[in-house]
Every structure is written in structure tokens, then in C-alpha cells.
């Protein structure tokens, strides 16, 4: 049986304009081959925790963004 390595990462990617808001991207890596796609959501770079790969804070917008990212991760893991 073949084993597959699998990774899932959320990160902010710089936009063309100099702004604090950046687009949240999802990177899926299978057997060392990465693929990126946009979540079509923007987030303030100063309120992003790269170590946790989530929006930081306790405000409602941070909670909603993290819930959205968790649901995306669950969908990706469902087809794994």
C-alpha cells in the first residue's frame, strides 16, 4: 500500500498594493507537491498568527474567520 504525505497550511500573501490587509491562501501539499488557492478572504497582517495559522484576537470577526478556515480544513480532510 502506498503512503502519502499530506500537509495543509493557511498563510497570508502580499497583494500588489501596500496595504495591511492581505489575502488568506490555502496550501495543500501531497507527496511534496504544493498547490495553492485563495480563500477569497482578506485579513489584517498585524492580526494574523502565523504560528497558529489563524486570525488572532477574540473579536467576532476573528472568530468568524477562524470558523471559516476550520470548515475549509474539514472539507479538504474529508476528501483526503
Buried (B, 14 or more C-beta within 10 A) or exposed (E): EEEEEEEBBBBBEEEEEEEEEBBBBBBBBEEEEEEEEEBEBBBBEEBBEEEEBBBBBEEEEBEEBBEBBEEBBEEEEEEE
